[in-house]
C-alpha cells in the first residue's frame, strides 16, 4: 500500500528538480535567518546562490551535534520563536540535548511522512495502532501519533513501559499494529509467556520497529513469536524524528522520503562522498523544514544507498539497515569493531536469543572483550560438558567474525537489563 | 522400575545462587532427597531429586530459572562394603554407560540409592530389565522418604 503515490513513485528526474528547488530555498532561509549557518557559510566564503546543482552540495559545511549544542537551546531556529508550535530534544546522554523546533507546517510534514511509513507496513484507517514509543520530548511517540491520525487509524497512546498493561491492552483491544523499539518488542513476546497471554490469540499483523540498531535475526525472532511482519523505521530528532525512511514489505532496505530529506553517504574519515552501494556515514539535508533546517547533518549512522528499482513501485532511494555508528565503534586492541558485528555473529548460533551484553575491560594494559549471553531454554543442557561446548562454540564463532578473541560468559536468563527504549549493549569499563 | 525424574537448573557460579533456588523449594514445601552440582567456567548445573518433582519444576520455571526434567535410574545399594561394586558390575555386564552418578541415603545408614544418568534411558531400562538389582519404587520411596 502506498500513501502518497505521487510523491513516492514520482519520476526520478522530476523529483530531482523538486529537490533542487527545495534545497535552494532551504539554504536561503538558513543563511538569512540562522546566524550559525551564516557564520559557517561566510567562513568558507560560500553563498547559497553558489549552489546550482546537487554536485555543488559538497561545497557546503557539515553540521554536527556539537555544532547544534552551541546554539542551545533556540539558536538554530530559522523562524521567530512564536512560530514554533512544538519542540523536541535528543536524549542528551552525551551532553546538552539538541533542540528541534517545529512550525505548524513542519508538524504537517511529519504527519505526512509518518503516514507514508505506517502505510508502508500495512496500516489503514481500519487498524488499531498500539504506540509503544515514548511520548514526550522523545520524538518516537508523537511522530507515530501524528502519522496514525493522518491515516485515521485508532491510536492507543500507551507509550513505553508498563509491560503487563501493554500486553493486556494488546489482547483486550485487539491491537493490529505495534510500534516500539525492536528490543522492547522482543521483551514483550517474552513477557507474554509470563503474564499468561497466548500470543496466537493476538490480532497483530505488523510492527514498525526502530530507534535502535537491530538485525535480521532479531526480525525473524519477533516475526516468529508475534506472527506479524516486522519492518524497520529510521529517523532522528535533528532531522524530524521517525519518518525519515521506512522499509517496505520487500525487506530490501529503507525508502528515504527524499522529497523532504536529501541523503548523502560520506567516508567517516575523509568526509568525501561515497558512490552508491558503499558503506559510510549518512548525511542528511532537510529540504522542507522551517523550524530547524539542517544542512548536511552528520547522523553518525553507518549505511549505504541503493538506487536499483524496488518491486514495491516506489522510486525513492533506499538505505541499508543501519549497521553501526561512526561514534560507537569500539577500538579493541587497536582493532575497530562495531557491536552489531558481534550481535550478528551471536545470533547466527541456533538457540541464542538476542539478550546479550558486551563488556570491555582493560585488566592489565590489554583490552578484554567479554560477551555475556543469556542461557535460554533452547541453549540449556543438563550436562555441564555440553554447555561448555556451546560456550566455546559461541566464542569461536565471534572470533571468526571479528578477528578478536572474546570471552563468552553464560548467564542466567533475564538477568541482563531489558530496556523499554534503546537497549544498552556495550559497557566500556576501560579508564581511557 | 518406576520413573524417577531429576531436576536440572542452570546457575551462574556465584554466591547466593543455591540460596535463591532452594528458597523456591523451601517455600513450596518441597523436600530435597539428593543434590549434585557440577560447574565450569563461571556457570554450573545443579541437580536435585525431590519428593514433589512436578511442583518444583513448575515453580522454578515460573520464577524464571532455566530448568529441565529428565528421567534417571535409581538403583538400591546395600550400605556395606562392596555395595557400589555390585551395582557397577551389573551395569558394566549389561554395557550400560554411566554419564553421571551420585548417591543418596534413605533411612540413615540402612539403604542407599545410586542415581545414575545415562545417555539413553529407555535402552538402559531394557538392558537392565532382568538383572537382580533393586530399583526405585515410587510407593515405597514416597512413604519412607517422607517418614
Interface residues (C-beta under 8 A of the other chain):
Chain A: X194 X375 X376 X377 X380 X382 X383 X384 X385 X387 X388 X391 X409 X410 X411 X412 X413 X414 X415
Chain B: X6 X8 X10 X11 X12 X38 X39 X40 X41 X42 X43 X44 X45 X47 X62 X64 X65 X66 X68 X70 X99 X100
